[in-house]
Amino acid sequence: MEQRTFLIVDSKATSIFYTASLLRKLRYIVRTAPSGEDALELIARSAPTCVITETALPKMSGLDLLERIKGNAGLRFIPVIVSTSDGSETLRDACMKAGCAAYFFKPLDPEALYQAIQAASESTPRKNIRITASLKCRVGARTEDVTSISVGGLYIRCVSPEPVHAPLAVTLLLGGREIAAKAVVLYSSDKAGGIHPFPGMGVKFTEIGAADVQNISEFIRAELMKDLGDLKA
């Protein structure tokens, strides 16, 4: 699967760091520009999957940048998400009229951002955030490594993965808790490659308690917000 590239346009270093950190944890490639003029130069050299821009920029505003992108027949396919500190509803209406894919007031919420960029950039958007992890789980009598997690399932690194559609009983070890779930194998490979660098299997939860789903969701959010909690995006 091709890795998506996002261009962040913002003149504030803390805002760029915040948004870029979130996107990288969500497995996206990130490029940055401090102004609309610099953004257009980068876009001319290599079009990103999506642009995320502040409205308050030096010289050219974020709304101007949005209008330049949407007014260019060769660029208008690029989705533009606006993330701003300006609480003006008039500005929001102008950006929506100009064709922005989504509009957020800062600070950005990770889940809302993920859903917006999935809707803007994927033909089949994912509903659940998936992050890289370093966890353990039990599959039957075996203890295996979990390298990716979402509230909907896991990627389990293992030498001898189960076949596709095989039902599994899985116990995830998460923050001192044991989360027991029933799952089914969605895809399986005994070779490294593709979106995962290790052999293993992607599994989808078929039965899991509501409290356990909440625990996984809180873990994912904590991982995404690690080192970012005191920053003002």
MARGU-470941 format. One line per field, with one value per residue (C-alpha): residue number from 1; x, y, z. Coordinates in steps of 0.1 Angstrom, whole numbers. Example, Ala and Ser with C-alpha at 12.3 -4.5 7.8 and 13.67 -1.06 7.14 Angstrom:
<atoms>
num c(1  2)
px c(123  137)
py c(-45  -11)
pz c(78  71)
</atoms>
This chain:
<atoms>
num c(1  2  3  4  5  6  7  8  9  10  11  12  13  14  15  16  17  18  19  20  21  22  23  24  25  26  27  28  29  30  31  32  33  34  35  36  37  38  39  40  41  42  43  44  45  46  47  48  49  50  51  52  53  54  55  56  57  58  59  60  61  62  63  64  65  66  67  68  69  70  71  72  73  74  75  76  77  78  79  80  81  82  83  84  85  86  87  88  89  90  91  92  93  94  95  96  97  98  99  100  101  102  103  104  105  106  107  108  109  110  111  112  113  114  115  116  117  118  119  120  121  122  123  124  125  126  127  128  129  130  131  132  133  134  135  136  137  138  139  140  141  142  143  144  145  146  147  148  149  150  151  152  153  154  155  156  157  158  159  160  161  162  163  164  165  166  167  168  169  170  171  172  173  174  175  176  177  178  179  180  181  182  183  184  185  186  187  188  189  190  191  192  193  194  195  196  197  198  199  200  201  202  203  204  205  206  207  208  209  210  211  212  213  214  215  216  217  218  219  220  221  222  223  224  225  226  227  228  229  230  231  232  233)
px c(0  13  21  2  20  6  17  13  12  17  40  41  67  47  17  38  54  20  3  34  38  2  4  37  22  -7  19  18  47  49  62  59  58  58  38  13  40  64  35  27  63  64  31  44  73  54  17  8  -21  -36  -28  -35  -33  -37  -56  -34  -2  24  13  -10  -36  -48  -80  -60  -40  -72  -86  -54  -54  -91  -89  -61  -74  -42  -43  -80  -80  -58  -80  -74  -81  -82  -69  -70  -69  -93  -128  -146  -176  -175  -140  -152  -181  -157  -134  -162  -176  -141  -140  -121  -125  -128  -125  -112  -105  -73  -62  -67  -84  -66  -97  -115  -84  -79  -115  -113  -81  -94  -126  -105  -78  -91  -117  -126  -120  -110  -132  -107  -73  -45  -11  22  26  49  26  21  -8  -17  -30  -40  -9  15  26  32  41  15  29  -2  -35  -69  -102  -112  -83  -45  -16  1  37  43  63  34  3  -32  -50  -75  -109  -96  -113  -91  -92  -69  -58  -42  -18  -24  -12  -14  -48  -57  -82  -99  -115  -127  -113  -110  -80  -85  -52  -21  14  44  67  77  65  36  23  39  76  72  53  21  -16  -42  -71  -105  -123  -156  -165  -150  -164  -174  -150  -122  -129  -127  -94  -79  -92  -77  -44  -43  -52  -25  1  -9  -8  24  48  21  -2  14  17  -8  -14)
py c(0  34  56  89  123  152  189  210  247  268  296  284  258  243  238  221  199  189  181  164  142  131  123  104  83  76  63  92  109  146  177  212  248  280  300  296  307  279  254  262  257  223  213  222  199  170  170  157  134  162  197  208  246  273  303  329  328  355  373  348  335  299  309  324  291  271  292  290  252  248  273  254  226  206  209  210  172  177  178  207  206  238  238  272  292  318  312  332  315  338  325  290  295  311  281  256  275  275  237  227  190  197  226  224  248  241  221  192  161  130  110  138  145  108  105  137  126  91  106  130  107  71  55  31  51  33  40  31  46  21  27  8  -9  -32  -54  -91  -114  -150  -170  -204  -216  -193  -158  -136  -100  -74  -48  -29  -22  -6  -9  -33  -57  -64  -73  -103  -110  -147  -173  -196  -175  -191  -192  -166  -169  -190  -182  -174  -168  -139  -125  -91  -79  -41  -20  -47  -59  -90  -84  -116  -115  -137  -129  -140  -139  -113  -117  -139  -141  -162  -137  -102  -74  -52  -29  -51  -57  -90  -123  -126  -121  -93  -103  -86  -88  -106  -106  -81  -64  -27  -19  -36  -15  16  5  0  34  51  34  45  81  82  69  95  123  112  143  165  172  205  219  244  234)
pz c(0  -10  20  20  22  40  37  69  63  94  106  142  151  180  157  130  156  172  139  123  154  152  115  119  147  123  97  73  56  65  47  61  49  69  43  15  -10  2  1  -35  -45  -27  -43  -78  -73  -59  -51  -16  -8  14  26  62  66  92  80  97  75  65  33  16  40  44  26  -2  -5  -5  -33  -53  -50  -58  -86  -104  -126  -121  -83  -73  -67  -36  -5  19  56  76  112  128  160  145  159  132  118  88  80  85  61  35  37  33  4  -12  -10  21  30  67  91  127  155  174  193  169  182  170  163  144  124  115  104  83  65  59  44  23  10  9  -13  15  47  79  109  136  144  140  156  158  192  211  231  239  234  239  210  225  243  224  234  204  197  187  164  155  173  168  187  159  159  160  138  155  145  144  125  118  113  111  78  66  82  111  144  173  211  219  252  249  276  280  308  334  322  303  275  263  229  201  167  131  108  80  63  69  56  65  46  54  31  22  49  76  78  96  89  109  107  109  131  136  170  167  204  229  260  259  288  269  238  259  275  240  229  259  253  216  225  253  228  202  228  244  246  231  260  270  235  221  185)
</atoms>
